[in-house]
Amino acid sequence: MKKHGIGTNDLHELTKTFATDQFDGPGNVHYTQEGYQRIAQQVTESILNAL
C-alpha cells in the first residue's frame, strides 16, 4: 500500500492495546460496546482525514 500511496487504518494496532474488559468474554475476538466505540472513533477520524 505504501508503494502505491494508499493509506491504511491499522485497527490491529488499536485493538491490541485493549484491556481484557473490552472483549466480549475470555478468549473472545468480539468486543464490548466500548471496544466497538473506540474502533468506530478511529475509523471515523481516518475517513475524515482522507477527505
PyMOL Python script that loads the backbone (N, CA, C, O; Angstrom):
from pymol import cmd

cmd.read_pdbstr("""\
ATOM      1  N   MET A   1       0.823  -1.181   0.000  1.00  0.00           N
ATOM      2  CA  MET A   1       0.000   0.000   0.000  1.00  0.00           C
ATOM      3  C   MET A   1       0.876   1.258   0.000  1.00  0.00           C
ATOM      4  O   MET A   1       0.577   2.234  -0.689  1.00  0.00           O
ATOM      5  N   LYS A   2       1.959   1.221   0.780  1.00  0.00           N
ATOM      6  CA  LYS A   2       2.861   2.378   0.812  1.00  0.00           C
ATOM      7  C   LYS A   2       3.436   2.649  -0.566  1.00  0.00           C
ATOM      8  O   LYS A   2       3.555   3.800  -0.987  1.00  0.00           O
ATOM      9  N   LYS A   3       3.793   1.576  -1.265  1.00  0.00           N
ATOM     10  CA  LYS A   3       4.396   1.703  -2.586  1.00  0.00           C
ATOM     11  C   LYS A   3       3.500   2.498  -3.536  1.00  0.00           C
ATOM     12  O   LYS A   3       3.995   3.244  -4.381  1.00  0.00           O
ATOM     13  N   HIS A   4       2.182   2.337  -3.398  1.00  0.00           N
ATOM     14  CA  HIS A   4       1.229   2.990  -4.295  1.00  0.00           C
ATOM     15  C   HIS A   4       0.543   4.192  -3.659  1.00  0.00           C
ATOM     16  O   HIS A   4      -0.390   4.754  -4.233  1.00  0.00           O
ATOM     17  N   GLY A   5       1.009   4.590  -2.463  1.00  0.00           N
ATOM     18  CA  GLY A   5       0.465   5.780  -1.820  1.00  0.00           C
ATOM     19  C   GLY A   5      -0.953   5.625  -1.300  1.00  0.00           C
ATOM     20  O   GLY A   5      -1.701   6.598  -1.209  1.00  0.00           O
ATOM     21  N   ILE A   6      -1.316   4.400  -0.961  1.00  0.00           N
ATOM     22  CA  ILE A   6      -2.670   4.136  -0.470  1.00  0.00           C
ATOM     23  C   ILE A   6      -2.628   4.084   1.052  1.00  0.00           C
ATOM     24  O   ILE A   6      -1.879   3.303   1.639  1.00  0.00           O
ATOM     25  N   GLY A   7      -3.439   4.923   1.678  1.00  0.00           N
ATOM     26  CA  GLY A   7      -3.479   4.982   3.132  1.00  0.00           C
ATOM     27  C   GLY A   7      -4.118   3.742   3.729  1.00  0.00           C
ATOM     28  O   GLY A   7      -4.973   3.108   3.110  1.00  0.00           O
ATOM     29  N   THR A   8      -3.699   3.407   4.927  1.00  0.00           N
ATOM     30  CA  THR A   8      -4.294   2.284   5.646  1.00  0.00           C
ATOM     31  C   THR A   8      -4.699   2.751   7.039  1.00  0.00           C
ATOM     32  O   THR A   8      -4.218   3.770   7.534  1.00  0.00           O
ATOM     33  N   ASN A   9      -5.575   2.002   7.648  1.00  0.00           N
ATOM     34  CA  ASN A   9      -6.025   2.280   9.009  1.00  0.00           C
ATOM     35  C   ASN A   9      -5.809   0.987   9.794  1.00  0.00           C
ATOM     36  O   ASN A   9      -6.622   0.066   9.725  1.00  0.00           O
ATOM     37  N   ASP A  10      -4.734   0.928  10.521  1.00  0.00           N
ATOM     38  CA  ASP A  10      -4.332  -0.295  11.203  1.00  0.00           C
ATOM     39  C   ASP A  10      -5.115  -0.478  12.508  1.00  0.00           C
ATOM     40  O   ASP A  10      -4.691  -0.015  13.567  1.00  0.00           O
ATOM     41  N   LEU A  11      -6.234  -1.142  12.416  1.00  0.00           N
ATOM     42  CA  LEU A  11      -7.060  -1.372  13.597  1.00  0.00           C
ATOM     43  C   LEU A  11      -6.430  -2.373  14.551  1.00  0.00           C
ATOM     44  O   LEU A  11      -6.743  -2.385  15.742  1.00  0.00           O
ATOM     45  N   HIS A  12      -5.549  -3.206  14.033  1.00  0.00           N
ATOM     46  CA  HIS A  12      -4.862  -4.156  14.913  1.00  0.00           C
ATOM     47  C   HIS A  12      -4.000  -3.418  15.930  1.00  0.00           C
ATOM     48  O   HIS A  12      -3.945  -3.805  17.098  1.00  0.00           O
ATOM     49  N   GLU A  13      -3.336  -2.369  15.497  1.00  0.00           N
ATOM     50  CA  GLU A  13      -2.519  -1.579  16.421  1.00  0.00           C
ATOM     51  C   GLU A  13      -3.373  -1.023  17.557  1.00  0.00           C
ATOM     52  O   GLU A  13      -2.928  -0.959  18.703  1.00  0.00           O
ATOM     53  N   LEU A  14      -4.592  -0.624  17.235  1.00  0.00           N
ATOM     54  CA  LEU A  14      -5.504  -0.110  18.261  1.00  0.00           C
ATOM     55  C   LEU A  14      -5.989  -1.229  19.166  1.00  0.00           C
ATOM     56  O   LEU A  14      -5.878  -1.135  20.388  1.00  0.00           O
ATOM     57  N   THR A  15      -6.523  -2.280  18.577  1.00  0.00           N
ATOM     58  CA  THR A  15      -7.182  -3.314  19.381  1.00  0.00           C
ATOM     59  C   THR A  15      -6.222  -4.147  20.209  1.00  0.00           C
ATOM     60  O   THR A  15      -6.632  -4.742  21.205  1.00  0.00           O
ATOM     61  N   LYS A  16      -4.955  -4.205  19.825  1.00  0.00           N
ATOM     62  CA  LYS A  16      -4.021  -4.968  20.648  1.00  0.00           C
ATOM     63  C   LYS A  16      -3.719  -4.250  21.956  1.00  0.00           C
ATOM     64  O   LYS A  16      -3.119  -4.838  22.856  1.00  0.00           O
ATOM     65  N   THR A  17      -4.122  -2.994  22.075  1.00  0.00           N
ATOM     66  CA  THR A  17      -3.942  -2.253  23.318  1.00  0.00           C
ATOM     67  C   THR A  17      -5.153  -2.357  24.233  1.00  0.00           C
ATOM     68  O   THR A  17      -5.121  -1.855  25.357  1.00  0.00           O
ATOM     69  N   PHE A  18      -6.227  -3.004  23.767  1.00  0.00           N
ATOM     70  CA  PHE A  18      -7.456  -3.101  24.556  1.00  0.00           C
ATOM     71  C   PHE A  18      -7.227  -3.937  25.812  1.00  0.00           C
ATOM     72  O   PHE A  18      -6.543  -4.960  25.783  1.00  0.00           O
ATOM     73  N   ALA A  19      -7.808  -3.484  26.896  1.00  0.00           N
ATOM     74  CA  ALA A  19      -7.811  -4.268  28.130  1.00  0.00           C
ATOM     75  C   ALA A  19      -8.770  -5.439  27.957  1.00  0.00           C
ATOM     76  O   ALA A  19      -9.638  -5.409  27.084  1.00  0.00           O
ATOM     77  N   THR A  20      -8.617  -6.464  28.778  1.00  0.00           N
ATOM     78  CA  THR A  20      -9.462  -7.656  28.647  1.00  0.00           C
ATOM     79  C   THR A  20     -10.939  -7.343  28.836  1.00  0.00           C
ATOM     80  O   THR A  20     -11.792  -8.059  28.312  1.00  0.00           O
ATOM     81  N   ASP A  21     -11.257  -6.282  29.578  1.00  0.00           N
ATOM     82  CA  ASP A  21     -12.668  -5.951  29.786  1.00  0.00           C
ATOM     83  C   ASP A  21     -13.320  -5.311  28.567  1.00  0.00           C
ATOM     84  O   ASP A  21     -14.520  -5.040  28.585  1.00  0.00           O
ATOM     85  N   GLN A  22     -12.555  -5.064  27.512  1.00  0.00           N
ATOM     86  CA  GLN A  22     -13.127  -4.529  26.283  1.00  0.00           C
ATOM     87  C   GLN A  22     -13.448  -5.633  25.276  1.00  0.00           C
ATOM     88  O   GLN A  22     -13.883  -5.360  24.157  1.00  0.00           O
ATOM     89  N   PHE A  23     -13.229  -6.872  25.684  1.00  0.00           N
ATOM     90  CA  PHE A  23     -13.615  -8.014  24.864  1.00  0.00           C
ATOM     91  C   PHE A  23     -14.891  -8.613  25.444  1.00  0.00           C
ATOM     92  O   PHE A  23     -15.147  -8.510  26.644  1.00  0.00           O
ATOM     93  N   ASP A  24     -15.678  -9.231  24.594  1.00  0.00           N
ATOM     94  CA  ASP A  24     -16.974  -9.782  24.984  1.00  0.00           C
ATOM     95  C   ASP A  24     -16.858 -10.898  26.019  1.00  0.00           C
ATOM     96  O   ASP A  24     -17.794 -11.136  26.783  1.00  0.00           O
ATOM     97  N   GLY A  25     -15.736 -11.568  26.047  1.00  0.00           N
ATOM     98  CA  GLY A  25     -15.527 -12.645  27.014  1.00  0.00           C
ATOM     99  C   GLY A  25     -14.105 -13.153  26.901  1.00  0.00           C
ATOM    100  O   GLY A  25     -13.402 -12.806  25.952  1.00  0.00           O
ATOM    101  N   PRO A  26     -13.668 -13.966  27.844  1.00  0.00           N
ATOM    102  CA  PRO A  26     -12.309 -14.515  27.801  1.00  0.00           C
ATOM    103  C   PRO A  26     -12.059 -15.301  26.511  1.00  0.00           C
ATOM    104  O   PRO A  26     -12.839 -16.183  26.151  1.00  0.00           O
ATOM    105  N   GLY A  27     -10.984 -14.977  25.834  1.00  0.00           N
ATOM    106  CA  GLY A  27     -10.639 -15.678  24.599  1.00  0.00           C
ATOM    107  C   GLY A  27     -11.525 -15.328  23.422  1.00  0.00           C
ATOM    108  O   GLY A  27     -11.419 -15.947  22.364  1.00  0.00           O
ATOM    109  N   ASN A  28     -12.397 -14.346  23.587  1.00  0.00           N
ATOM    110  CA  ASN A  28     -13.334 -13.967  22.534  1.00  0.00           C
ATOM    111  C   ASN A  28     -12.689 -12.931  21.623  1.00  0.00           C
ATOM    112  O   ASN A  28     -11.896 -12.109  22.083  1.00  0.00           O
ATOM    113  N   VAL A  29     -13.018 -12.964  20.344  1.00  0.00           N
ATOM    114  CA  VAL A  29     -12.493 -11.987  19.391  1.00  0.00           C
ATOM    115  C   VAL A  29     -13.469 -10.838  19.153  1.00  0.00           C
ATOM    116  O   VAL A  29     -13.176  -9.932  18.374  1.00  0.00           O
ATOM    117  N   HIS A  30     -14.612 -10.866  19.809  1.00  0.00           N
ATOM    118  CA  HIS A  30     -15.602  -9.798  19.683  1.00  0.00           C
ATOM    119  C   HIS A  30     -15.430  -8.817  20.833  1.00  0.00           C
ATOM    120  O   HIS A  30     -14.893  -9.164  21.884  1.00  0.00           O
ATOM    121  N   TYR A  31     -15.891  -7.591  20.622  1.00  0.00           N
ATOM    122  CA  TYR A  31     -15.651  -6.524  21.578  1.00  0.00           C
ATOM    123  C   TYR A  31     -16.937  -6.121  22.297  1.00  0.00           C
ATOM    124  O   TYR A  31     -18.046  -6.435  21.865  1.00  0.00           O
ATOM    125  N   THR A  32     -16.746  -5.415  23.408  1.00  0.00           N
ATOM    126  CA  THR A  32     -17.874  -4.815  24.111  1.00  0.00           C
ATOM    127  C   THR A  32     -18.289  -3.562  23.335  1.00  0.00           C
ATOM    128  O   THR A  32     -17.621  -3.169  22.379  1.00  0.00           O
ATOM    129  N   GLN A  33     -19.378  -2.950  23.744  1.00  0.00           N
ATOM    130  CA  GLN A  33     -19.807  -1.705  23.089  1.00  0.00           C
ATOM    131  C   GLN A  33     -18.718  -0.640  23.190  1.00  0.00           C
ATOM    132  O   GLN A  33     -18.507   0.125  22.249  1.00  0.00           O
ATOM    133  N   GLU A  34     -18.032  -0.589  24.324  1.00  0.00           N
ATOM    134  CA  GLU A  34     -16.947   0.382  24.493  1.00  0.00           C
ATOM    135  C   GLU A  34     -15.823   0.114  23.488  1.00  0.00           C
ATOM    136  O   GLU A  34     -15.278   1.043  22.893  1.00  0.00           O
ATOM    137  N   GLY A  35     -15.488  -1.151  23.308  1.00  0.00           N
ATOM    138  CA  GLY A  35     -14.451  -1.504  22.335  1.00  0.00           C
ATOM    139  C   GLY A  35     -14.850  -1.098  20.925  1.00  0.00           C
ATOM    140  O   GLY A  35     -14.049  -0.526  20.185  1.00  0.00           O
ATOM    141  N   TYR A  36     -16.087  -1.395  20.558  1.00  0.00           N
ATOM    142  CA  TYR A  36     -16.557  -1.019  19.220  1.00  0.00           C
ATOM    143  C   TYR A  36     -16.606   0.496  19.052  1.00  0.00           C
ATOM    144  O   TYR A  36     -16.363   1.002  17.957  1.00  0.00           O
ATOM    145  N   GLN A  37     -16.914   1.216  20.109  1.00  0.00           N
ATOM    146  CA  GLN A  37     -16.919   2.680  20.034  1.00  0.00           C
ATOM    147  C   GLN A  37     -15.512   3.216  19.765  1.00  0.00           C
ATOM    148  O   GLN A  37     -15.340   4.153  18.984  1.00  0.00           O
ATOM    149  N   ARG A  38     -14.522   2.628  20.404  1.00  0.00           N
ATOM    150  CA  ARG A  38     -13.139   3.056  20.177  1.00  0.00           C
ATOM    151  C   ARG A  38     -12.712   2.778  18.735  1.00  0.00           C
ATOM    152  O   ARG A  38     -12.036   3.594  18.109  1.00  0.00           O
ATOM    153  N   ILE A  39     -13.115   1.618  18.218  1.00  0.00           N
ATOM    154  CA  ILE A  39     -12.802   1.289  16.822  1.00  0.00           C
ATOM    155  C   ILE A  39     -13.501   2.268  15.885  1.00  0.00           C
ATOM    156  O   ILE A  39     -12.894   2.777  14.943  1.00  0.00           O
ATOM    157  N   ALA A  40     -14.774   2.526  16.147  1.00  0.00           N
ATOM    158  CA  ALA A  40     -15.548   3.445  15.307  1.00  0.00           C
ATOM    159  C   ALA A  40     -14.935   4.841  15.308  1.00  0.00           C
ATOM    160  O   ALA A  40     -14.905   5.507  14.273  1.00  0.00           O
ATOM    161  N   GLN A  41     -14.450   5.283  16.456  1.00  0.00           N
ATOM    162  CA  GLN A  41     -13.833   6.604  16.533  1.00  0.00           C
ATOM    163  C   GLN A  41     -12.602   6.679  15.639  1.00  0.00           C
ATOM    164  O   GLN A  41     -12.408   7.664  14.926  1.00  0.00           O
ATOM    165  N   GLN A  42     -11.780   5.653  15.673  1.00  0.00           N
ATOM    166  CA  GLN A  42     -10.577   5.650  14.834  1.00  0.00           C
ATOM    167  C   GLN A  42     -10.942   5.589  13.360  1.00  0.00           C
ATOM    168  O   GLN A  42     -10.327   6.276  12.544  1.00  0.00           O
ATOM    169  N   VAL A  43     -11.924   4.787  13.008  1.00  0.00           N
ATOM    170  CA  VAL A  43     -12.351   4.689  11.604  1.00  0.00           C
ATOM    171  C   VAL A  43     -12.885   6.035  11.128  1.00  0.00           C
ATOM    172  O   VAL A  43     -12.564   6.484  10.028  1.00  0.00           O
ATOM    173  N   THR A  44     -13.693   6.672  11.956  1.00  0.00           N
ATOM    174  CA  THR A  44     -14.264   7.975  11.603  1.00  0.00           C
ATOM    175  C   THR A  44     -13.168   9.003  11.379  1.00  0.00           C
ATOM    176  O   THR A  44     -13.191   9.735  10.389  1.00  0.00           O
ATOM    177  N   GLU A  45     -12.212   9.059  12.291  1.00  0.00           N
ATOM    178  CA  GLU A  45     -11.107  10.007  12.148  1.00  0.00           C
ATOM    179  C   GLU A  45     -10.306   9.737  10.882  1.00  0.00           C
ATOM    180  O   GLU A  45      -9.904  10.668  10.185  1.00  0.00           O
ATOM    181  N   SER A  46     -10.077   8.471  10.589  1.00  0.00           N
ATOM    182  CA  SER A  46      -9.324   8.115   9.388  1.00  0.00           C
ATOM    183  C   SER A  46     -10.038   8.548   8.122  1.00  0.00           C
ATOM    184  O   SER A  46      -9.413   9.060   7.193  1.00  0.00           O
ATOM    185  N   ILE A  47     -11.332   8.346   8.083  1.00  0.00           N
ATOM    186  CA  ILE A  47     -12.117   8.754   6.908  1.00  0.00           C
ATOM    187  C   ILE A  47     -12.120  10.275   6.758  1.00  0.00           C
ATOM    188  O   ILE A  47     -11.908  10.799   5.664  1.00  0.00           O
ATOM    189  N   LEU A  48     -12.363  10.979   7.865  1.00  0.00           N
ATOM    190  CA  LEU A  48     -12.393  12.441   7.794  1.00  0.00           C
ATOM    191  C   LEU A  48     -11.046  13.008   7.383  1.00  0.00           C
ATOM    192  O   LEU A  48     -10.995  13.997   6.652  1.00  0.00           O
ATOM    193  N   ASN A  49      -9.960  12.408   7.833  1.00  0.00           N
ATOM    194  CA  ASN A  49      -8.630  12.876   7.438  1.00  0.00           C
ATOM    195  C   ASN A  49      -8.354  12.628   5.967  1.00  0.00           C
ATOM    196  O   ASN A  49      -7.589  13.365   5.345  1.00  0.00           O
ATOM    197  N   ALA A  50      -8.970  11.599   5.406  1.00  0.00           N
ATOM    198  CA  ALA A  50      -8.759  11.269   3.993  1.00  0.00           C
ATOM    199  C   ALA A  50      -9.554  12.174   3.060  1.00  0.00           C
ATOM    200  O   ALA A  50      -9.213  12.328   1.887  1.00  0.00           O
ATOM    201  N   LEU A  51     -10.604  12.763   3.588  1.00  0.00           N
ATOM    202  CA  LEU A  51     -11.471  13.602   2.732  1.00  0.00           C
ATOM    203  C   LEU A  51     -10.891  14.965   2.438  1.00  0.00           C
ATOM    204  O   LEU A  51     -11.513  15.762   1.736  1.00  0.00           O
TER     205      LEU A  51
END
""", "prot")
cmd.dss("prot")
cmd.show_as("cartoon", "prot")
cmd.util.cbc("prot")
cmd.orient("prot")
